[in-house]
Amino acid sequence: MAVVDRPARPRRQCGTAVLKRMALALTLGLSFGSHATAQIVLEAGGILPVLTPESVAIADFNNDGDQDLVVASLVGNSLEVYYGNGDGSLSPPLSHTTNTPYHVFCHDLDEDGNVDLVSSNSVDSSFSVLMGDGTGHFSEVVTHDVGGSPMAAVAGDFDEDGTVDLAIANFGLGVIQVADGDGSGGFAAATTVALMEAASFVVTLDLNQDQHLDLVVTSGNQSSFGIFFGDGSGGFAIYQHIDIGVDDSLWDVAVRDVNGDLLLDLVIPCPNQDLIVVYEGSPFGGVSDAQMFSAGITPEAIELLDVDGDGHSDAVTANSASGDLCVNVGNSSGQFASPVGSVIGVSTSSLSFGDLDNDGRDDFVVANDTGFVQVVLNKSISIDVTQFVRGDSDGDGTLGVGDAILCLGHIFAGQPVTCSDAIDADDDGSKGLTDAIVILNTVFGTSSALTGLCTADFTDDFLPLCFDAGICGL
């Protein structure tokens, strides 16, 4: 079979693929405040051979309480459906022929309580619908032509007539299309509702809180994305066209309230810059200025979820050049720590999450378009602890002038310390000259800012937490 052409996503030259077929675990203590520490533990699960898997999605197709998996095989011209066993393993797949599926997602299109499938078929210039019956079986594939190169789609009732519609990011035509749904899984011909050059991905949300669904669409050959406000009748108008400020092409966007202000935020991976970019939501429907955080090498796909169970959103990226799945632990203010991850293999291009082993933690499935899908089980935990004496830089259990001296030596000369968070005497989440001043003021009695007692870290920061068993009796 000839390899089909598709819009090229950015790829960096990589070395030999590294694939760990045995179980692997990465455990790392990360401070995120609220007297807790995160242990990110990722274990490799099963490996599923699939011809050019471009997209993955997790849902319960047969209503047995276990999460299942669908994989879009681009060159294989099929959707591969795997049924979960509830322990992290998956059954052999059932194959559904679909021409050049590039992106797949799950939604109950006819609102019968069963999961249906929609694929965007980039080379075939179409989208396909498979209706689920709740037992794990799907209807015959129904395909709708849209022209161009549809790269992704999302479901929502955009005209508010009580039925589910589809919005389509059409890369080849440079437009956003909407196909009006009839409530039974059928769709009218797609019509253009807005322009967006090289539209590569689309999500829907009510960004301006007017009770109408809006769209956020990325551009696959520009460093930009567009916010389109819906009018409730199926129409959309551009509100903002935002250049992220670095040279890149954008292929994904995730939506979640990452800072706890009850407004939805946007997080976008920048594959050429090895960054994730955070745009906090505004009460008026726009977004804030960009905040940039380091990611893996060439992050192509992103999900936002609470990986470690601390109540804060973490960012998880699939990174093609570094061949890994990375977790950026988040805190309550929407900041993200440096990434940690596990090796999967080069060209990781898509991911999805769901609790595959029924342990209460969301696990991951990562598509590697060199020919396999990797299951990654999440065993991460958060631990509430009491750790250290704040201001006790030298770890002797008392506050003295020596603590201020060591604090200064650490800040200005890099002297090693056993407890980085203890140096943060003013508990502002950073280490600086004011910390030494707070220590001295406490020692000489001009301030009572420090108690000299064991404490937890009540500041939501990324300074490594300490476990001072000798002093605090842990």
Secondary structure, 3 states (H helix, E strand, C coil): CCCCCCCCCCCCCCCCCCCCCCCCCCCCEEECCCCEEEECCEEEEEEEECCCEEEEEEECCCCCCCCEEEEEECCCCEEEEECECCCCCECCCEEEECCCEEEEEEECCCCCCCCEEEEEECCCCEEEEECECCCCCECCCEEEECCCCEEEEEEECCCCCCCCEEEEEECCCCEEEEECECCCCCECCCEEEEECCCEEEEEEECCCCCCCCEEEEEECCCCEEEEEEECCCCCEEEEEEEECCCCCCCCCCEEECCCCCCCCEEEEEECCCCEEEEECECCCCCECCCEEEECCCCEEEEEEECCCCCCCCEEEEEECCCCEEEEECECCCCCECCCEEEECCCCEEEEEEECCCCCCCCEEEEEECCCEEEEEEECCEEEECCCEECCCCCCCCCCCHHHHHHHHHHHHHCCCCCCHHHHCCCCCCCCCHHHHHHHHHHHCCCCCCCCCCEECCCCCCCCCCCCCHHHHCC
